[in-house]
Amino acid sequence: MEPAVSEGPGALVAEFGALREQPPSRERTRRLGEVIAGLLREAGADAAVRDEDPLVVVFRQDGDPCVLGVAWDGVAGEEFARAVRQSAAGAAVVLLSMTGFAGQAAARIPAGRSCGTARTWKRPCAAW
């Protein structure tokens, strides 16, 4: 899924600013995923949005597959983290929540699972 805006990182950051003003919705979260994928592409990564539940951005970092779960509306809990990990299929997992995490959402994946350790980002940049 290609982002609607393809005018470079400045336009993508401006789009993110506009999203912050919109009411919470699945569409807003989807657009956030598109902005993130666009920024990753601008940085040279192969990135795409998978509009599933939960929404994920798949990309490669130094050749390694990664899955970034995106949550914006409500606090991300264990169910969110579990669903993202299950969609990872051996990829590194990053959990991004714009509103925070609850419970053990960011806990290390139990031994025997093939998708490694989850990393969590809560509003990864103060300017966001």
N, CA, C and O atoms as a printed pandas DataFrame, in Angstrom:
     atom_number atom_name residue_name chain_id  residue_number  x_coord  y_coord  z_coord
0              1         N          MET        A               1    0.852   -1.172    0.000
1              2        CA          MET        A               1    0.000    0.000    0.000
2              3         C          MET        A               1    0.897    1.234    0.000
3              4         O          MET        A               1    1.646    1.451    0.953
4              5         N          GLU        A               2    0.834    2.018   -1.022
5              6        CA          GLU        A               2    1.666    3.204   -1.143
6              7         C          GLU        A               2    1.016    4.383   -0.413
7              8         O          GLU        A               2   -0.207    4.524   -0.433
8              9         N          PRO        A               3    1.825    5.226    0.230
9             10        CA          PRO        A               3    1.249    6.399    0.871
10            11         C          PRO        A               3    0.742    7.389   -0.160
11            12         O          PRO        A               3    1.256    7.455   -1.277
12            13         N          ALA        A               4   -0.269    8.158    0.220
13            14        CA          ALA        A               4   -0.833    9.149   -0.684
14            15         C          ALA        A               4    0.166   10.268   -0.957
15            16         O          ALA        A               4    0.146   10.873   -2.029
16            17         N          VAL        A               5    1.033   10.542    0.005
17            18        CA          VAL        A               5    2.004   11.618   -0.124
18            19         C          VAL        A               5    3.355   11.009   -0.463
19            20         O          VAL        A               5    3.815   10.102    0.231
20            21         N          SER        A               6    4.002   11.496   -1.523
21            22        CA          SER        A               6    5.314   10.976   -1.889
22            23         C          SER        A               6    6.252   12.130   -2.214
23            24         O          SER        A               6    7.025   12.053   -3.169
24            25         N          GLU        A               7    6.191   13.184   -1.437
25            26        CA          GLU        A               7    6.983   14.385   -1.698
26            27         C          GLU        A               7    8.170   14.501   -0.765
27            28         O          GLU        A               7    8.630   15.612   -0.502
28            29         N          GLY        A               8    8.675   13.401   -0.262
29            30        CA          GLY        A               8    9.843   13.434    0.602
30            31         C          GLY        A               8    9.467   13.414    2.074
31            32         O          GLY        A               8    8.292   13.480    2.436
32            33         N          PRO        A               9   10.497   13.319    2.916
33            34        CA          PRO        A               9   10.244   13.168    4.350
34            35         C          PRO        A               9    9.535   14.375    4.977
35            36         O          PRO        A               9    8.762   14.208    5.921
36            37         N          GLY        A              10    9.784   15.575    4.471
37            38        CA          GLY        A              10    9.125   16.752    5.031
38            39         C          GLY        A              10    7.610   16.679    4.904
39            40         O          GLY        A              10    6.874   17.014    5.832
40            41         N          ALA        A              11    7.157   16.232    3.728
41            42        CA          ALA        A              11    5.716   16.095    3.507
42            43         C          ALA        A              11    5.135   14.995    4.394
43            44         O          ALA        A              11    4.016   15.120    4.891
44            45         N          LEU        A              12    5.896   13.918    4.592
45            46        CA          LEU        A              12    5.414   12.827    5.444
46            47         C          LEU        A              12    5.299   13.279    6.901
47            48         O          LEU        A              12    4.340   12.932    7.590
48            49         N          VAL        A              13    6.266   14.042    7.357
49            50        CA          VAL        A              13    6.210   14.553    8.735
50            51         C          VAL        A              13    5.041   15.527    8.874
51            52         O          VAL        A              13    4.358   15.527    9.898
52            53         N          ALA        A              14    4.805   16.352    7.860
53            54        CA          ALA        A              14    3.662   17.270    7.894
54            55         C          ALA        A              14    2.352   16.492    7.930
55            56         O          ALA        A              14    1.411   16.874    8.626
56            57         N          GLU        A              15    2.302   15.403    7.178
57            58        CA          GLU        A              15    1.097   14.573    7.199
58            59         C          GLU        A              15    0.863   13.992    8.590
59            60         O          GLU        A              15   -0.273   13.925    9.058
60            61         N          PHE        A              16    1.948   13.571    9.250
61            62        CA          PHE        A              16    1.814   13.065   10.613
62            63         C          PHE        A              16    1.233   14.149   11.516
63            64         O          PHE        A              16    0.356   13.865   12.332
64            65         N          GLY        A              17    1.704   15.376   11.382
65            66        CA          GLY        A              17    1.174   16.473   12.187
66            67         C          GLY        A              17   -0.322   16.646   11.980
67            68         O          GLY        A              17   -1.062   16.882   12.935
68            69         N          ALA        A              18   -0.766   16.529   10.735
69            70        CA          ALA        A              18   -2.199   16.640   10.443
70            71         C          ALA        A              18   -2.977   15.480   11.054
71            72         O          ALA        A              18   -4.108   15.662   11.505
72            73         N          LEU        A              19   -2.382   14.293   11.073
73            74        CA          LEU        A              19   -3.058   13.129   11.662
74            75         C          LEU        A              19   -3.309   13.315   13.153
75            76         O          LEU        A              19   -4.316   12.845   13.683
76            77         N          ARG        A              20   -2.402   13.995   13.819
77            78        CA          ARG        A              20   -2.548   14.209   15.267
78            79         C          ARG        A              20   -3.821   14.976   15.598
79            80         O          ARG        A              20   -4.361   14.849   16.697
80            81         N          GLU        A              21   -4.299   15.772   14.648
81            82        CA          GLU        A              21   -5.496   16.585   14.867
82            83         C          GLU        A              21   -6.789   15.821   14.600
83            84         O          GLU        A              21   -7.869   16.290   14.960
84            85         N          GLN        A              22   -6.694   14.657   13.976
85            86        CA          GLN        A              22   -7.890   13.888   13.644
86            87         C          GLN        A              22   -8.370   13.079   14.845
87            88         O          GLN        A              22   -7.571   12.706   15.704
88            89         N          PRO        A              23   -9.656   12.810   14.905
89            90        CA          PRO        A              23  -10.173   11.972   15.999
90            91         C          PRO        A              23   -9.674   10.539   15.844
91            92         O          PRO        A              23   -9.381   10.107   14.729
92            93         N          PRO        A              24   -9.572    9.797   16.945
93            94        CA          PRO        A              24   -9.124    8.402   16.872
94            95         C          PRO        A              24  -10.003    7.585   15.927
95            96         O          PRO        A              24  -11.231    7.671   15.963
96            97         N          SER        A              25   -9.348    6.795   15.084
97            98        CA          SER        A              25  -10.077    5.919   14.163
98            99         C          SER        A              25   -9.101    4.913   13.574
99           100         O          SER        A              25   -7.885    5.092   13.643
100          101         N          ARG        A              26   -9.644    3.866   13.002
101          102        CA          ARG        A              26   -8.828    2.869   12.309
102          103         C          ARG        A              26   -8.127    3.529   11.119
103          104         O          ARG        A              26   -6.971    3.217   10.832
104          105         N          GLU        A              27   -8.813    4.433   10.430
105          106        CA          GLU        A              27   -8.232    5.129    9.284
106          107         C          GLU        A              27   -7.017    5.951    9.705
107          108         O          GLU        A              27   -6.011    5.957    8.996
108          109         N          ARG        A              28   -7.086    6.640   10.835
109          110        CA          ARG        A              28   -5.948    7.435   11.319
110          111         C          ARG        A              28   -4.754    6.523   11.597
111          112         O          ARG        A              28   -3.623    6.861   11.249
112          113         N          THR        A              29   -4.997    5.382   12.216
113          114        CA          THR        A              29   -3.921    4.440   12.499
114          115         C          THR        A              29   -3.326    3.900   11.201
115          116         O          THR        A              29   -2.109    3.752   11.091
116          117         N          ARG        A              30   -4.180    3.604   10.216
117          118        CA          ARG        A              30   -3.698    3.126    8.921
118          119         C          ARG        A              30   -2.825    4.173    8.252
119          120         O          ARG        A              30   -1.764    3.845    7.721
120          121         N          ARG        A              31   -3.252    5.418    8.271
121          122        CA          ARG        A              31   -2.456    6.504    7.674
122          123         C          ARG        A              31   -1.125    6.669    8.409
123          124         O          ARG        A              31   -0.107    6.953    7.778
124          125         N          LEU        A              32   -1.119    6.494    9.733
125          126        CA          LEU        A              32    0.141    6.550   10.481
126          127         C          LEU        A              32    1.083    5.457    9.974
127          128         O          LEU        A              32    2.272    5.705    9.772
128          129         N          GLY        A              33    0.555    4.253    9.770
129          130        CA          GLY        A              33    1.368    3.177    9.218
130          131         C          GLY        A              33    1.938    3.530    7.862
131          132         O          GLY        A              33    3.092    3.214    7.574
132          133         N          GLU        A              34    1.148    4.181    7.025
133          134        CA          GLU        A              34    1.615    4.599    5.705
134          135         C          GLU        A              34    2.714    5.654    5.816
135          136         O          GLU        A              34    3.682    5.628    5.055
136          137         N          VAL        A              35    2.565    6.582    6.764
137          138        CA          VAL        A              35    3.604    7.599    6.975
138          139         C          VAL        A              35    4.902    6.927    7.420
139          140         O          VAL        A              35    5.976    7.261    6.920
140          141         N          ILE        A              36    4.809    5.983    8.357
141          142        CA          ILE        A              36    5.999    5.277    8.837
142          143         C          ILE        A              36    6.659    4.508    7.692
143          144         O          ILE        A              36    7.878    4.562    7.530
144          145         N          ALA        A              37    5.858    3.792    6.899
145          146        CA          ALA        A              37    6.409    3.054    5.759
146          147         C          ALA        A              37    7.068    4.020    4.768
147          148         O          ALA        A              37    8.125    3.714    4.215
148          149         N          GLY        A              38    6.457    5.164    4.545
149          150        CA          GLY        A              38    7.040    6.163    3.645
150          151         C          GLY        A              38    8.373    6.675    4.147
151          152         O          GLY        A              38    9.314    6.829    3.369
152          153         N          LEU        A              39    8.462    6.941    5.448
153          154        CA          LEU        A              39    9.730    7.400    6.017
154          155         C          LEU        A              39   10.799    6.313    5.918
155          156         O          LEU        A              39   11.962    6.608    5.645
156          157         N          LEU        A              40   10.409    5.071    6.137
157          158        CA          LEU        A              40   11.363    3.971    5.996
158          159         C          LEU        A              40   11.845    3.856    4.553
159          160         O          LEU        A              40   13.028    3.621    4.310
160          161         N          ARG        A              41   10.928    4.023    3.589
161          162        CA          ARG        A              41   11.319    3.978    2.175
162          163         C          ARG        A              41   12.257    5.140    1.838
163          164         O          ARG        A              41   13.225    4.965    1.098
164          165         N          GLU        A              42   11.972    6.315    2.377
165          166        CA          GLU        A              42   12.846    7.473    2.159
166          167         C          GLU        A              42   14.253    7.189    2.668
167          168         O          GLU        A              42   15.229    7.702    2.120
168          169         N          ALA        A              43   14.360    6.369    3.722
169          170        CA          ALA        A              43   15.653    6.016    4.295
170          171         C          ALA        A              43   16.298    4.840    3.566
171          172         O          ALA        A              43   17.373    4.386    3.959
172          173         N          GLY        A              44   15.653    4.339    2.505
173          174        CA          GLY        A              44   16.229    3.283    1.705
174          175         C          GLY        A              44   15.755    1.880    2.036
175          176         O          GLY        A              44   16.253    0.913    1.459
176          177         N          ALA        A              45   14.816    1.748    2.940
177          178        CA          ALA        A              45   14.304    0.431    3.318
178          179         C          ALA        A              45   13.173    0.011    2.386
179          180         O          ALA        A              45   12.460    0.851    1.837
180          181         N          ASP        A              46   13.021   -1.276    2.220
181          182        CA          ASP        A              46   11.875   -1.834    1.520
182          183         C          ASP        A              46   10.791   -1.992    2.576
183          184         O          ASP        A              46   10.918   -2.847    3.453
184          185         N          ALA        A              47    9.728   -1.194    2.519
185          186        CA          ALA        A              47    8.701   -1.192    3.568
186          187         C          ALA        A              47    7.310   -1.174    2.964
187          188         O          ALA        A              47    7.078   -0.576    1.914
188          189         N          ALA        A              48    6.382   -1.844    3.650
189          190        CA          ALA        A              48    4.991   -1.873    3.201
190          191         C          ALA        A              48    4.074   -2.001    4.409
191          192         O          ALA        A              48    4.466   -2.522    5.453
192          193         N          VAL        A              49    2.857   -1.522    4.248
193          194        CA          VAL        A              49    1.830   -1.619    5.294
194          195         C          VAL        A              49    0.996   -2.862    5.025
195          196         O          VAL        A              49    0.592   -3.114    3.890
196          197         N          ARG        A              50    0.741   -3.635    6.072
197          198        CA          ARG        A              50   -0.226   -4.736    5.998
198          199         C          ARG        A              50   -1.407   -4.314    6.853
199          200         O          ARG        A              50   -1.314   -4.264    8.080
200          201         N          ASP        A              51   -2.511   -4.012    6.202
201          202        CA          ASP        A              51   -3.707   -3.527    6.887
202          203         C          ASP        A              51   -4.478   -4.716    7.442
203          204         O          ASP        A              51   -5.484   -5.146    6.879
204          205         N          GLU        A              52   -3.987   -5.228    8.546
205          206        CA          GLU        A              52   -4.616   -6.351    9.231
206          207         C          GLU        A              52   -4.878   -5.932   10.667
207          208         O          GLU        A              52   -4.689   -4.767   11.015
208          209         N          ASP        A              53   -5.295   -6.833   11.477
209          210        CA          ASP        A              53   -5.578   -6.498   12.873
210          211         C          ASP        A              53   -4.632   -7.286   13.766
211          212         O          ASP        A              53   -4.799   -8.497   13.912
212          213         N          PRO        A              54   -3.641   -6.631   14.369
213          214        CA          PRO        A              54   -3.365   -5.190   14.308
214          215         C          PRO        A              54   -2.611   -4.820   13.036
215          216         O          PRO        A              54   -2.028   -5.667   12.359
216          217         N          LEU        A              55   -2.645   -3.536   12.739
217          218        CA          LEU        A              55   -1.946   -3.013   11.585
218          219         C          LEU        A              55   -0.443   -3.168   11.802
219          220         O          LEU        A              55    0.060   -2.894   12.892
220          221         N          VAL        A              56    0.276   -3.606   10.767
221          222        CA          VAL        A              56    1.724   -3.751   10.879
222          223         C          VAL        A              56    2.404   -3.138    9.662
223          224         O          VAL        A              56    1.833   -3.082    8.573
224          225         N          VAL        A              57    3.629   -2.682    9.869
225          226        CA          VAL        A              57    4.512   -2.236    8.803
226          227         C          VAL        A              57    5.626   -3.268    8.733
227          228         O          VAL        A              57    6.294   -3.530    9.733
228          229         N          VAL        A              58    5.828   -3.851    7.568
229          230        CA          VAL        A              58    6.904   -4.823    7.381
230          231         C          VAL        A              58    8.028   -4.132    6.618
231          232         O          VAL        A              58    7.789   -3.386    5.668
232          233         N          PHE        A              59    9.259   -4.396    7.056
233          234        CA          PHE        A              59   10.418   -3.772    6.421
234          235         C          PHE        A              59   11.657   -4.606    6.704
235          236         O          PHE        A              59   11.616   -5.553    7.490
236          237         N          ARG        A              60   12.738   -4.250    6.067
237          238        CA          ARG        A              60   14.026   -4.905    6.294
238          239         C          ARG        A              60   14.992   -3.872    6.856
239          240         O          ARG        A              60   15.062   -2.740    6.377
240          241         N          GLN        A              61   15.734   -4.282    7.879
241          242        CA          GLN        A              61   16.768   -3.439    8.465
242          243         C          GLN        A              61   18.073   -4.216    8.358
243          244         O          GLN        A              61   18.203   -5.289    8.947
244          245         N          ASP        A              62   19.026   -3.696    7.625
245          246        CA          ASP        A              62   20.296   -4.384    7.374
246          247         C          ASP        A              62   20.071   -5.791    6.848
247          248         O          ASP        A              62   20.803   -6.717    7.197
248          249         N          GLY        A              63   19.045   -5.949    5.998
249          250        CA          GLY        A              63   18.739   -7.228    5.389
250          251         C          GLY        A              63   17.873   -8.150    6.230
251          252         O          GLY        A              63   17.413   -9.181    5.739
252          253         N          ASP        A              64   17.646   -7.799    7.482
253          254        CA          ASP        A              64   16.840   -8.632    8.373
254          255         C          ASP        A              64   15.381   -8.199    8.338
255          256         O          ASP        A              64   15.096   -7.002    8.387
256          257         N          PRO        A              65   14.444   -9.157    8.255
257          258        CA          PRO        A              65   13.022   -8.799    8.238
258          259         C          PRO        A              65   12.558   -8.285    9.603
259          260         O          PRO        A              65   12.944   -8.811   10.647
260          261         N          CYS        A              66   11.735   -7.262    9.568
261          262        CA          CYS        A              66   11.186   -6.665   10.791
262          263         C          CYS        A              66    9.688   -6.438   10.604
263          264         O          CYS        A              66    9.211   -6.196    9.496
264          265         N          VAL        A              67    8.970   -6.522   11.701
265          266        CA          VAL        A              67    7.540   -6.233   11.720
266          267         C          VAL        A              67    7.308   -5.207   12.820
267          268         O          VAL        A              67    7.672   -5.424   13.975
268          269         N          LEU        A              68    6.694   -4.079   12.443
269          270        CA          LEU        A              68    6.395   -3.025   13.393
270          271         C          LEU        A              68    4.879   -2.969   13.569
271          272         O          LEU        A              68    4.155   -2.606   12.642
272          273         N          GLY        A              69    4.404   -3.330   14.761
273          274        CA          GLY        A              69    2.986   -3.228   15.074
274          275         C          GLY        A              69    2.655   -1.809   15.466
275          276         O          GLY        A              69    3.373   -1.201   16.260
276          277         N          VAL        A              70    1.572   -1.269   14.920
277          278        CA          VAL        A              70    1.212    0.134   15.154
278          279         C          VAL        A              70   -0.106    0.213   15.916
279          280         O          VAL        A              70   -1.125   -0.315   15.469
280          281         N          ALA        A              71   -0.075    0.877   17.070
281          282        CA          ALA        A              71   -1.291    1.128   17.851
282          283         C          ALA        A              71   -1.335    2.614   18.193
283          284         O          ALA        A              71   -0.327    3.200   18.588
284          285         N          TRP        A              72   -2.508    3.215   18.038
285          286        CA          TRP        A              72   -2.635    4.625   18.384
286          287         C          TRP        A              72   -3.848    4.854   19.279
287          288         O          TRP        A              72   -3.808    5.684   20.188
288          289         N          ASP        A              73   -4.891    4.142   19.028
289          290        CA          ASP        A              73   -6.145    4.390   19.738
290          291         C          ASP        A              73   -6.256    3.460   20.939
291          292         O          ASP        A              73   -6.517    2.267   20.781
292          293         N          GLY        A              74   -6.063    3.989   22.113
293          294        CA          GLY        A              74   -6.110    3.187   23.323
294          295         C          GLY        A              74   -4.744    2.628   23.661
295          296         O          GLY        A              74   -3.830    2.646   22.836
296          297         N          VAL        A              75   -4.613    2.140   24.858
297          298        CA          VAL        A              75   -3.354    1.597   25.344
298          299         C          VAL        A              75   -3.160    0.193   24.773
299          300         O          VAL        A              75   -4.077   -0.628   24.804
300          301         N          ALA        A              76   -1.971   -0.075   24.257
301          302        CA          ALA        A              76   -1.658   -1.386   23.682
302          303         C          ALA        A              76   -1.420   -2.386   24.807
303          304         O          ALA        A              76   -0.601   -2.151   25.695
304          305         N          GLY        A              77   -2.131   -3.485   24.762
305          306        CA          GLY        A              77   -2.007   -4.506   25.796
306          307         C          GLY        A              77   -1.376   -5.778   25.273
307          308         O          GLY        A              77   -0.824   -5.823   24.174
308          309         N          GLU        A              78   -1.474   -6.801   26.084
309          310        CA          GLU        A              78   -0.862   -8.085   25.755
310          311         C          GLU        A              78   -1.430   -8.692   24.484
311          312         O          GLU        A              78   -0.695   -9.318   23.720
312          313         N          GLU        A              79   -2.731   -8.520   24.241
313          314        CA          GLU        A              79   -3.345   -9.067   23.030
314          315         C          GLU        A              79   -2.721   -8.447   21.776
315          316         O          GLU        A              79   -2.451   -9.148   20.801
316          317         N          PHE        A              80   -2.495   -7.137   21.807
317          318        CA          PHE        A              80   -1.837   -6.440   20.702
318          319         C          PHE        A              80   -0.442   -7.024   20.471
319          320         O          PHE        A              80   -0.090   -7.375   19.345
320          321         N          ALA        A              81    0.341   -7.123   21.533
321          322        CA          ALA        A              81    1.709   -7.635   21.419
322          323         C          ALA        A              81    1.722   -9.071   20.891
323          324         O          ALA        A              81    2.540   -9.410   20.037
324          325         N          ARG        A              82    0.832   -9.900   21.389
325          326        CA          ARG        A              82    0.756  -11.294   20.961
326          327         C          ARG        A              82    0.410  -11.381   19.467
327          328         O          ARG        A              82    1.017  -12.161   18.733
328          329         N          ALA        A              83   -0.558  -10.587   19.026
329          330        CA          ALA        A              83   -0.981  -10.620   17.625
330          331         C          ALA        A              83    0.145  -10.173   16.692
331          332         O          ALA        A              83    0.327  -10.755   15.622
332          333         N          VAL        A              84    0.895   -9.152   17.085
333          334        CA          VAL        A              84    2.010   -8.692   16.253
334          335         C          VAL        A              84    3.086   -9.767   16.199
335          336         O          VAL        A              84    3.619  -10.061   15.129
336          337         N          ARG        A              85    3.401  -10.346   17.329
337          338        CA          ARG        A              85    4.428  -11.398   17.369
338          339         C          ARG        A              85    4.033  -12.578   16.492
339          340         O          ARG        A              85    4.876  -13.153   15.804
340          341         N          GLN        A              86    2.753  -12.940   16.514
341          342        CA          GLN        A              86    2.294  -14.075   15.705
342          343         C          GLN        A              86    2.401  -13.789   14.219
343          344         O          GLN        A              86    2.598  -14.714   13.431
344          345         N          SER        A              87    2.277  -12.533   13.819
345          346        CA          SER        A              87    2.374  -12.191   12.398
346          347         C          SER        A              87    3.819  -12.040   11.952
347          348         O          SER        A              87    4.082  -11.850   10.764
348          349         N          ALA        A              88    4.761  -12.122   12.887
349          350        CA          ALA        A              88    6.166  -11.836   12.578
350          351         C          ALA        A              88    6.859  -12.928   11.785
351          352         O          ALA        A              88    7.754  -12.619   10.998
352          353         N          ALA        A              89    6.492  -14.179   11.953
353          354        CA          ALA        A              89    7.082  -15.300   11.204
354          355         C          ALA        A              89    8.609  -15.238   11.155
355          356         O          ALA        A              89    9.200  -15.297   10.077
356          357         N          GLY        A              90    9.237  -15.122   12.308
357          358        CA          GLY        A              90   10.691  -15.129   12.378
358          359         C          GLY        A              90   11.339  -13.765   12.283
359          360         O          GLY        A              90   12.558  -13.663   12.423
360          361         N          ALA        A              91   10.579  -12.723   12.054
361          362        CA          ALA        A              91   11.128  -11.371   11.936
362          363         C          ALA        A              91   11.306  -10.743   13.311
363          364         O          ALA        A              91   10.663  -11.144   14.282
364          365         N          ALA        A              92   12.189   -9.755   13.377
365          366        CA          ALA        A              92   12.308   -8.955   14.598
366          367         C          ALA        A              92   11.014   -8.168   14.765
367          368         O          ALA        A              92   10.393   -7.777   13.778
368          369         N          VAL        A              93   10.609   -7.938   15.998
369          370        CA          VAL        A              93    9.343   -7.282   16.298
370          371         C          VAL        A              93    9.588   -5.956   16.992
371          372         O          VAL        A              93   10.374   -5.870   17.936
372          373         N          VAL        A              94    8.902   -4.917   16.512
373          374        CA          VAL        A              94    8.881   -3.615   17.175
374          375         C          VAL        A              94    7.423   -3.289   17.436
375          376         O          VAL        A              94    6.589   -3.391   16.536
376          377         N          LEU        A              95    7.114   -2.899   18.664
377          378        CA          LEU        A              95    5.757   -2.499   19.024
378          379         C          LEU        A              95    5.747   -0.989   19.215
379          380         O          LEU        A              95    6.463   -0.465   20.068
380          381         N          LEU        A              96    4.941   -0.288   18.429
381          382        CA          LEU        A              96    4.824    1.165   18.531
382          383         C          LEU        A              96    3.439    1.501   19.039
383          384         O          LEU        A              96    2.434    1.170   18.409
384          385         N          SER        A              97    3.393    2.160   20.179
385          386        CA          SER        A              97    2.119    2.629   20.706
386          387         C          SER        A              97    2.228    4.115   20.980
387          388         O          SER        A              97    3.095    4.552   21.737
388          389         N          MET        A              98    1.363    4.881   20.377
389          390        CA          MET        A              98    1.365    6.321   20.583
390          391         C          MET        A              98    0.734    6.692   21.926
391          392         O          MET        A              98    0.871    7.828   22.382
392          393         N          THR        A              99    0.046    5.742   22.561
393          394        CA          THR        A              99   -0.645    6.050   23.823
394          395         C          THR        A              99   -0.157    5.218   25.002
395          396         O          THR        A              99   -0.699    5.356   26.098
396          397         N          GLY        A             100    0.830    4.372   24.823
397          398        CA          GLY        A             100    1.393    3.619   25.938
398          399         C          GLY        A             100    1.060    2.140   25.896
399          400         O          GLY        A             100    0.329    1.673   25.022
400          401         N          PHE        A             101    1.608    1.415   26.853
401          402        CA          PHE        A             101    1.447   -0.026   26.949
402          403         C          PHE        A             101    0.837   -0.393   28.297
403          404         O          PHE        A             101    0.996    0.325   29.283
404          405         N          ALA        A             102    0.141   -1.518   28.319
405          406        CA          ALA        A             102   -0.462   -2.027   29.556
406          407         C          ALA        A             102    0.044   -3.443   29.810
407          408         O          ALA        A             102    0.356   -4.178   28.873
408          409         N          GLY        A             103    0.121   -3.812   31.069
409          410        CA          GLY        A             103    0.474   -5.177   31.446
410          411         C          GLY        A             103    1.833   -5.590   30.924
411          412         O          GLY        A             103    2.793   -4.822   30.982
412          413         N          GLN        A             104    1.908   -6.796   30.420
413          414        CA          GLN        A             104    3.160   -7.364   29.935
414          415         C          GLN        A             104    3.271   -7.276   28.414
415          416         O          GLN        A             104    3.869   -8.153   27.789
416          417         N          ALA        A             105    2.712   -6.243   27.818
417          418        CA          ALA        A             105    2.715   -6.118   26.361
418          419         C          ALA        A             105    4.116   -6.177   25.775
419          420         O          ALA        A             105    4.299   -6.664   24.659
420          421         N          ALA        A             106    5.088   -5.698   26.497
421          422        CA          ALA        A             106    6.446   -5.631   25.969
422          423         C          ALA        A             106    7.346   -6.729   26.515
423          424         O          ALA        A             106    8.564   -6.658   26.353
424          425         N          ALA        A             107    6.782   -7.732   27.152
425          426        CA          ALA        A             107    7.591   -8.795   27.747
426          427         C          ALA        A             107    8.342   -9.583   26.686
427          428         O          ALA        A             107    7.917   -9.673   25.534
428          429         N          ARG        A             108    9.457  -10.148   27.098
429          430        CA          ARG        A             108   10.274  -10.974   26.186
430          431         C          ARG        A             108    9.459  -12.182   25.732
431          432         O          ARG        A             108    8.704  -12.766   26.510
432          433         N          ILE        A             109    9.622  -12.541   24.475
433          434        CA          ILE        A             109    8.924  -13.691   23.918
434          435         C          ILE        A             109    9.451  -14.945   24.591
435          436         O          ILE        A             109   10.664  -15.094   24.740
436          437         N          PRO        A             110    8.571  -15.853   25.002
437          438        CA          PRO        A             110    9.017  -17.060   25.695
438          439         C          PRO        A             110    9.993  -17.889   24.858
439          440         O          PRO        A             110    9.968  -17.853   23.628
440          441         N          ALA        A             111   10.857  -18.639   25.561
441          442        CA          ALA        A             111   11.834  -19.496   24.897
442          443         C          ALA        A             111   11.128  -20.447   23.938
443          444         O          ALA        A             111   10.010  -20.890   24.199
444          445         N          GLY        A             112   11.778  -20.751   22.849
445          446        CA          GLY        A             112   11.193  -21.666   21.872
446          447         C          GLY        A             112   10.479  -20.947   20.741
447          448         O          GLY        A             112   10.218  -21.556   19.703
448          449         N          ARG        A             113   10.161  -19.695   20.907
449          450        CA          ARG        A             113    9.535  -18.931   19.827
450          451         C          ARG        A             113   10.631  -18.461   18.876
451          452         O          ARG        A             113   11.750  -18.183   19.307
452          453         N          SER        A             114   10.322  -18.374   17.611
453          454        CA          SER        A             114   11.352  -18.064   16.629
454          455         C          SER        A             114   11.465  -16.589   16.287
455          456         O          SER        A             114   12.329  -16.217   15.492
456          457         N          CYS        A             115   10.622  -15.734   16.860
457          458        CA          CYS        A             115   10.635  -14.346   16.384
458          459         C          CYS        A             115   11.417  -13.395   17.270
459          460         O          CYS        A             115   11.289  -12.181   17.105
460          461         N          GLY        A             116   12.216  -13.887   18.199
461          462        CA          GLY        A             116   13.144  -13.033   18.932
462          463         C          GLY        A             116   12.494  -12.180   19.995
463          464         O          GLY        A             116   11.461  -12.547   20.554
464          465         N          THR        A             117   13.095  -11.051   20.269
465          466        CA          THR        A             117   12.656  -10.158   21.329
466          467         C          THR        A             117   11.876   -8.986   20.761
467          468         O          THR        A             117   12.230   -8.449   19.711
468          469         N          ALA        A             118   10.832   -8.595   21.440
469          470        CA          ALA        A             118   10.056   -7.426   21.014
470          471         C          ALA        A             118   10.704   -6.167   21.563
471          472         O          ALA        A             118   11.186   -6.142   22.695
472          473         N          ARG        A             119   10.709   -5.145   20.763
473          474        CA          ARG        A             119   11.160   -3.834   21.210
474          475         C          ARG        A             119    9.933   -2.934   21.253
475          476         O          ARG        A             119    9.035   -3.069   20.421
476          477         N          THR        A             120    9.887   -2.038   22.193
477          478        CA          THR        A             120    8.715   -1.169   22.294
478          479         C          THR        A             120    9.119    0.283   22.099
479          480         O          THR        A             120   10.172    0.720   22.563
480          481         N          TRP        A             121    8.273    1.014   21.411
481          482        CA          TRP        A             121    8.429    2.446   21.243
482          483         C          TRP        A             121    7.152    3.096   21.728
483          484         O          TRP        A             121    6.067    2.786   21.236
484          485         N          LYS        A             122    7.272    3.981   22.675
485          486        CA          LYS        A             122    6.125    4.775   23.082
486          487         C          LYS        A             122    6.427    6.196   22.652
487          488         O          LYS        A             122    7.293    6.861   23.220
488          489         N          ARG        A             123    5.702    6.652   21.643
489          490        CA          ARG        A             123    5.949    7.977   21.074
490          491         C          ARG        A             123    7.438    8.184   20.932
491          492         O          ARG        A             123    8.023    8.944   21.704
492          493         N          PRO        A             124    8.079    7.527   19.960
493          494        CA          PRO        A             124    9.524    7.438   19.869
494          495         C          PRO        A             124   10.266    8.766   19.762
495          496         O          PRO        A             124   11.483    8.796   19.945
496          497         N          CYS        A             125    9.597    9.825   19.482
497          498        CA          CYS        A             125   10.270   11.125   19.394
498          499         C          CYS        A             125    9.424   12.141   20.144
499          500         O          CYS        A             125    8.214   12.223   19.931
500          501         N          ALA        A             126   10.049   12.907   21.014
501          502        CA          ALA        A             126    9.306   13.895   21.803
502          503         C          ALA        A             126    8.539   14.873   20.921
503          504         O          ALA        A             126    7.493   15.382   21.322
504          505         N          ALA        A             127    9.053   15.135   19.727
505          506        CA          ALA        A             127    8.376   16.068   18.810
506          507         C          ALA        A             127    7.095   15.475   18.246
507          508         O          ALA        A             127    6.245   16.214   17.748
508          509         N          TRP        A             128    6.936   14.149   18.313
509          510        CA          TRP        A             128    5.745   13.512   17.784
510          511         C          TRP        A             128    4.631   13.785   18.734
511          512         O          TRP        A             128    3.503   13.347   18.506
